[in-house]
Structures are given as structure tokens and as C-alpha cells.
Amino acid sequence: MHELALAQSLVDLVEREAEKQGFHRALEIRLRLGEYSGVIPGYILDLFPHVAENTAAEGAALVFEELPGRFRCRDCGYEGPVDRRRACCPDCGGTALRLTQGREFFVDSLTVE
């Protein structure tokens, strides 16, 4: 379950930033999550409180913003979303697609005190 490692990485990041910037605790952690990242937000939400105990991240709210998948068709140059069930370019029907957005998982911002 890689979500446990991700939850621990979030706590580690908050701890490093608290030490570096001198804040006492994080109130909110805003995350950007790509549609095709493979990360399950519910698992992180369940695990985070346990790994955050007795740290500057304890009690912080996790807020997820999903980034939709975007593709580029190598056949016709189309750029945009693709129907997951068909997995082909909506303009030309080609299957030479490259994912250009949607695998991301990163901290967008921290609200601290």
C-alpha cells in the first residue's frame, strides 16, 4: 500500500518545513492529485491521522484537488481529455496517445500557525 508511504512523506514534509520556517503546526495541506496517479485519497485520509500523531501535522485537514487527465495524440496533434473506455483520440481515432497531465501528486500549499 503506497498510500502509507505517501502519508508518511506528507508528515515528513510538514516536519521539515516546521523546523525550517518556525511554525508550530499545519492546519491544512492542499494536495494536487492527477486522475491517473493511482493514488486513492480515501486511503491517505484514513492513514494520515495515525502517522501524524505527535507531529506538527497532527490534526491538519487534507484537501485534494483532482487534476484531470490530458493527452496528446501523436497522429493528429489533438490535446485534451480522452474517454477512458475507448482509449483513443476523439478527433482521429488514433491510439498513439501520450499522457501530458494526470499523474501528478504534490503539495500545493500549507496553511500553518
PyRosetta script that sets phi, psi and omega in degrees:
from pyrosetta import init, pose_from_sequence

init()
pose = pose_from_sequence("MHELALAQSLVDLVEREAEKQGFHRALEIRLRLGEYSGVIPGYILDLFPHVAENTAAEGAALVFEELPGRFRCRDCGYEGPVDRRRACCPDCGGTALRLTQGREFFVDSLTVE")
pose.set_psi(1, 101.3)
pose.set_omega(1, -177.7)
pose.set_phi(2, -73.8)
pose.set_psi(2, -12.8)
pose.set_omega(2, 178.1)
pose.set_phi(3, -64.8)
pose.set_psi(3, -31.5)
pose.set_omega(3, 176.3)
pose.set_phi(4, -63.5)
pose.set_psi(4, -44.6)
pose.set_omega(4, 177.6)
pose.set_phi(5, -64.2)
pose.set_psi(5, -37.5)
pose.set_omega(5, 178.2)
pose.set_phi(6, -67.1)
pose.set_psi(6, -42.1)
pose.set_omega(6, 177.5)
pose.set_phi(7, -61.5)
pose.set_psi(7, -42.6)
pose.set_omega(7, 178.5)
pose.set_phi(8, -65.3)
pose.set_psi(8, -37.8)
pose.set_omega(8, 178.2)
pose.set_phi(9, -64.3)
pose.set_psi(9, -36.9)
pose.set_omega(9, 176.4)
pose.set_phi(10, -62.9)
pose.set_psi(10, -44.5)
pose.set_omega(10, 178.5)
pose.set_phi(11, -62.6)
pose.set_psi(11, -45.1)
pose.set_omega(11, 179.2)
pose.set_phi(12, -59.5)
pose.set_psi(12, -42.0)
pose.set_omega(12, 179.0)
pose.set_phi(13, -62.5)
pose.set_psi(13, -45.7)
pose.set_omega(13, 179.5)
pose.set_phi(14, -62.3)
pose.set_psi(14, -42.6)
pose.set_omega(14, 179.6)
pose.set_phi(15, -62.1)
pose.set_psi(15, -43.9)
pose.set_omega(15, 178.4)
pose.set_phi(16, -62.5)
pose.set_psi(16, -45.4)
pose.set_omega(16, -179.3)
pose.set_phi(17, -67.0)
pose.set_psi(17, -36.7)
pose.set_omega(17, 178.1)
pose.set_phi(18, -62.4)
pose.set_psi(18, -41.9)
pose.set_omega(18, 178.6)
pose.set_phi(19, -67.6)
pose.set_psi(19, -43.9)
pose.set_omega(19, -176.7)
pose.set_phi(20, -69.8)
pose.set_psi(20, -40.9)
pose.set_omega(20, -172.7)
pose.set_phi(21, -103.2)
pose.set_psi(21, -8.5)
pose.set_omega(21, 174.0)
pose.set_phi(22, 78.7)
pose.set_psi(22, 25.4)
pose.set_omega(22, 174.8)
pose.set_phi(23, -93.4)
pose.set_psi(23, 161.6)
pose.set_omega(23, -175.6)
pose.set_phi(24, -90.2)
pose.set_psi(24, -38.2)
pose.set_omega(24, 179.9)
pose.set_phi(25, -159.1)
pose.set_psi(25, 155.9)
pose.set_omega(25, 176.2)
pose.set_phi(26, -90.8)
pose.set_psi(26, 135.8)
pose.set_omega(26, 177.1)
pose.set_phi(27, -95.8)
pose.set_psi(27, -36.4)
pose.set_omega(27, -177.5)
pose.set_phi(28, -147.8)
pose.set_psi(28, 139.2)
pose.set_omega(28, 175.1)
pose.set_phi(29, -120.9)
pose.set_psi(29, 115.1)
pose.set_omega(29, 179.2)
pose.set_phi(30, -95.1)
pose.set_psi(30, 126.6)
pose.set_omega(30, -176.4)
pose.set_phi(31, -118.7)
pose.set_psi(31, 142.4)
pose.set_omega(31, 173.4)
pose.set_phi(32, -106.9)
pose.set_psi(32, 128.2)
pose.set_omega(32, -171.2)
pose.set_phi(33, -130.7)
pose.set_psi(33, 118.3)
pose.set_omega(33, 179.1)
pose.set_phi(34, -73.1)
pose.set_psi(34, 143.5)
pose.set_omega(34, 180.0)
pose.set_phi(35, -55.0)
pose.set_psi(35, -32.5)
pose.set_omega(35, -177.7)
pose.set_phi(36, -106.5)
pose.set_psi(36, 21.1)
pose.set_omega(36, -177.4)
pose.set_phi(37, -72.1)
pose.set_psi(37, -24.8)
pose.set_omega(37, -176.1)
pose.set_phi(38, 83.3)
pose.set_psi(38, 1.0)
pose.set_omega(38, -179.5)
pose.set_phi(39, -87.7)
pose.set_psi(39, 135.4)
pose.set_omega(39, 179.2)
pose.set_phi(40, -105.5)
pose.set_psi(40, 105.8)
pose.set_omega(40, -175.7)
pose.set_phi(41, -54.9)
pose.set_psi(41, -38.0)
pose.set_omega(41, -179.2)
pose.set_phi(42, -59.5)
pose.set_psi(42, -36.4)
pose.set_omega(42, 178.0)
pose.set_phi(43, -67.0)
pose.set_psi(43, -42.9)
pose.set_omega(43, 178.7)
pose.set_phi(44, -64.2)
pose.set_psi(44, -42.3)
pose.set_omega(44, 178.2)
pose.set_phi(45, -60.0)
pose.set_psi(45, -36.7)
pose.set_omega(45, 178.7)
pose.set_phi(46, -72.6)
pose.set_psi(46, -38.8)
pose.set_omega(46, -174.6)
pose.set_phi(47, -83.7)
pose.set_psi(47, -33.2)
pose.set_omega(47, -172.9)
pose.set_phi(48, -54.2)
pose.set_psi(48, -47.3)
pose.set_omega(48, -178.5)
pose.set_phi(49, -58.0)
pose.set_psi(49, -32.5)
pose.set_omega(49, -178.8)
pose.set_phi(50, -72.2)
pose.set_psi(50, -43.8)
pose.set_omega(50, -178.7)
pose.set_phi(51, -78.9)
pose.set_psi(51, -17.8)
pose.set_omega(51, -179.0)
pose.set_phi(52, -88.4)
pose.set_psi(52, -7.0)
pose.set_omega(52, -178.5)
pose.set_phi(53, -53.5)
pose.set_psi(53, 135.2)
pose.set_omega(53, 176.5)
pose.set_phi(54, 60.5)
pose.set_psi(54, 31.2)
pose.set_omega(54, 176.4)
pose.set_phi(55, -128.6)
pose.set_psi(55, 173.6)
pose.set_omega(55, 176.5)
pose.set_phi(56, -67.0)
pose.set_psi(56, -12.0)
pose.set_omega(56, 179.8)
pose.set_phi(57, -93.4)
pose.set_psi(57, -7.9)
pose.set_omega(57, -177.4)
pose.set_phi(58, -59.6)
pose.set_psi(58, 129.6)
pose.set_omega(58, 178.9)
pose.set_phi(59, 84.0)
pose.set_psi(59, -4.2)
pose.set_omega(59, -179.6)
pose.set_phi(60, -68.4)
pose.set_psi(60, 139.9)
pose.set_omega(60, 175.8)
pose.set_phi(61, -83.8)
pose.set_psi(61, 136.9)
pose.set_omega(61, 174.7)
pose.set_phi(62, -99.8)
pose.set_psi(62, 126.5)
pose.set_omega(62, -179.9)
pose.set_phi(63, -121.0)
pose.set_psi(63, 120.0)
pose.set_omega(63, -178.0)
pose.set_phi(64, -101.1)
pose.set_psi(64, 133.7)
pose.set_omega(64, 171.0)
pose.set_phi(65, -117.9)
pose.set_psi(65, 120.5)
pose.set_omega(65, -178.3)
pose.set_phi(66, -84.0)
pose.set_psi(66, 133.0)
pose.set_omega(66, 173.8)
pose.set_phi(67, -98.4)
pose.set_psi(67, 121.0)
pose.set_omega(67, -178.9)
pose.set_phi(68, -68.6)
pose.set_psi(68, 153.5)
pose.set_omega(68, 176.1)
pose.set_phi(69, -71.0)
pose.set_psi(69, 139.6)
pose.set_omega(69, 175.1)
pose.set_phi(70, -132.7)
pose.set_psi(70, 142.7)
pose.set_omega(70, -176.2)
pose.set_phi(71, -127.6)
pose.set_psi(71, 159.8)
pose.set_omega(71, 172.0)
pose.set_phi(72, -123.7)
pose.set_psi(72, 126.6)
pose.set_omega(72, 178.3)
pose.set_phi(73, -85.2)
pose.set_psi(73, 125.1)
pose.set_omega(73, 180.0)
pose.set_phi(74, -77.1)
pose.set_psi(74, -14.9)
pose.set_omega(74, 179.4)
pose.set_phi(75, -82.6)
pose.set_psi(75, -47.2)
pose.set_omega(75, -174.2)
pose.set_phi(76, -119.3)
pose.set_psi(76, -9.5)
pose.set_omega(76, 178.7)
pose.set_phi(77, 90.9)
pose.set_psi(77, 0.4)
pose.set_omega(77, 177.7)
pose.set_phi(78, -53.6)
pose.set_psi(78, 141.4)
pose.set_omega(78, 173.4)
pose.set_phi(79, -132.3)
pose.set_psi(79, 126.3)
pose.set_omega(79, 178.7)
pose.set_phi(80, 156.2)
pose.set_psi(80, -166.2)
pose.set_omega(80, -178.8)
pose.set_phi(81, -73.1)
pose.set_psi(81, 159.2)
pose.set_omega(81, 178.8)
pose.set_phi(82, -134.0)
pose.set_psi(82, 139.9)
pose.set_omega(82, 176.3)
pose.set_phi(83, -64.2)
pose.set_psi(83, 120.9)
pose.set_omega(83, -177.6)
pose.set_phi(84, -59.2)
pose.set_psi(84, -34.6)
pose.set_omega(84, -176.6)
pose.set_phi(85, -72.5)
pose.set_psi(85, -31.3)
pose.set_omega(85, -177.5)
pose.set_phi(86, -93.8)
pose.set_psi(86, -33.1)
pose.set_omega(86, 178.9)
pose.set_phi(87, 51.3)
pose.set_psi(87, 44.9)
pose.set_omega(87, 174.9)
pose.set_phi(88, -143.6)
pose.set_psi(88, 163.8)
pose.set_omega(88, -178.8)
pose.set_phi(89, -63.9)
pose.set_psi(89, 129.7)
pose.set_omega(89, 179.1)
pose.set_phi(90, -71.6)
pose.set_psi(90, -16.4)
pose.set_omega(90, 179.9)
pose.set_phi(91, -88.7)
pose.set_psi(91, -50.2)
pose.set_omega(91, -173.4)
pose.set_phi(92, -114.4)
pose.set_psi(92, -7.8)
pose.set_omega(92, -179.2)
pose.set_phi(93, 81.1)
pose.set_psi(93, 1.5)
pose.set_omega(93, -179.9)
pose.set_phi(94, -68.0)
pose.set_psi(94, 157.0)
pose.set_omega(94, 179.8)
pose.set_phi(95, -113.2)
pose.set_psi(95, 7.6)
pose.set_omega(95, 178.4)
pose.set_phi(96, -85.0)
pose.set_psi(96, 71.1)
pose.set_omega(96, -175.2)
pose.set_phi(97, -104.6)
pose.set_psi(97, 143.7)
pose.set_omega(97, 175.4)
pose.set_phi(98, -123.6)
pose.set_psi(98, 127.8)
pose.set_omega(98, 178.4)
pose.set_phi(99, -71.7)
pose.set_psi(99, 123.0)
pose.set_omega(99, -179.7)
pose.set_phi(100, -109.0)
pose.set_psi(100, -17.7)
pose.set_omega(100, 176.4)
pose.set_phi(101, -153.1)
pose.set_psi(101, 138.8)
pose.set_omega(101, 175.0)
pose.set_phi(102, 136.2)
pose.set_psi(102, -5.2)
pose.set_omega(102, 177.1)
pose.set_phi(103, -100.1)
pose.set_psi(103, -1.1)
pose.set_omega(103, -173.0)
pose.set_phi(104, -65.1)
pose.set_psi(104, 150.4)
pose.set_omega(104, 166.2)
pose.set_phi(105, -154.5)
pose.set_psi(105, 107.3)
pose.set_omega(105, -179.3)
pose.set_phi(106, -153.8)
pose.set_psi(106, 160.6)
pose.set_omega(106, 176.3)
pose.set_phi(107, -80.4)
pose.set_psi(107, 123.2)
pose.set_omega(107, 178.4)
pose.set_phi(108, -86.5)
pose.set_psi(108, -41.5)
pose.set_omega(108, 179.7)
pose.set_phi(109, -162.3)
pose.set_psi(109, 160.6)
pose.set_omega(109, 175.2)
pose.set_phi(110, -122.7)
pose.set_psi(110, 135.8)
pose.set_omega(110, 168.9)
pose.set_phi(111, -106.2)
pose.set_psi(111, 124.8)
pose.set_omega(111, -171.3)
pose.set_phi(112, -131.3)
pose.set_psi(112, 167.3)
pose.set_omega(112, 170.5)
pose.set_phi(113, -138.0)
pose.dump_pdb("model.pdb")
